[in-house]
Amino acid sequence: MENAVMICPVDSVVTVIAPISKGEAIYYPKCTQPVIALCDIPIYHKVAVVDVKKGADVFKYGEKIGIADEDIHAGEHVHVHNLRSVRA
């Protein structure tokens, strides 16, 4: 059962459509291997589905949304604490 949304295959994050608990599997369209949440993820927040190196671009819905301020591991919550927005 899908509990996250991915729009474009280039996306490095998905948006969860239900609260996710640490250790829970995250399923999204066309995922072949679920990602395991490394922490609790609030509903409608982003979670990395691939490892993202510090300084790398982060993509959501096929668009660059920011730059990683630190290494982000697959399954980690992605928010203002580890992502610098390209809008700022």
N, C-alpha and C positions, 0 to 999 in steps of 0.2 A: 504494500500500500504506500503510495507516494505521500510524503509529508513535507515536501519542499518543491519549489518551482525553479526550473532552469529554462531560459528562453533560447539561448544560443550556445552551441558547443564550445565556443571560445571562452565562455564564462569561467572564472576562477572561484566564484562564489554562487551560492543559491540562496533563495529566500525561503525560510521555513514558514509553513502555513499552520503550524500548531506549536505549542511550547515543546521544546525538546530537552530531555534530561540528559545529564552526563552519562555516557555509556550507551545511549540509545542510537540505533541505526537510522541514518538519514537516507531516504530514497527520493529520487527525483526522476523526471522523464528521461528515458533512454540510459539510465545508470546501469552499468553492468556489475558494479561492486558498490554496495552502500558504504557511506562514510560514517564512522563512529564519532559521535559528539565527544569532544574532550572536556566540555564544560556545559552547564545549562545554557540554552539559547532561548531567549524570549521570542514569542510569536512575532512574525513579520520582520525578524532580524536576519542578518546575513551570516552564513557559515562558509568557510573555505572548503572546497572540494578537492583541491590540490595544494601542495606545498607552494608557498609564495615567498621568495627571498626578499630581504630588506631592500628597498629601492625599486622593486619590480612593480609594474603596472598591475592593477586589479580590475577585472572586468565583470560587469553585471549587465544582463540584457543585451550583450554584444557591444557594450560601450565601456570605455575606460572611465571608471568612477573615482579612481584615486591611486595613490602610491603607498606601498607597504612601508610603515615606519619601523618595522621590525620583522624578523622572520615570522611567518604565519604558517602553522601546520594545518594540514587537512583535518577538518573536524573542529577547528577553533572558531570562536565567535569573532566576527570581523565588524568593527565599529570604530568610533573616534579614538579609542585607546591604542589602536594599531594601524590605522588607515588615515592618510592625509588626503582630504578631498581635492579633486581637481577644480572644484568650484570656488574654493577659498582663495 
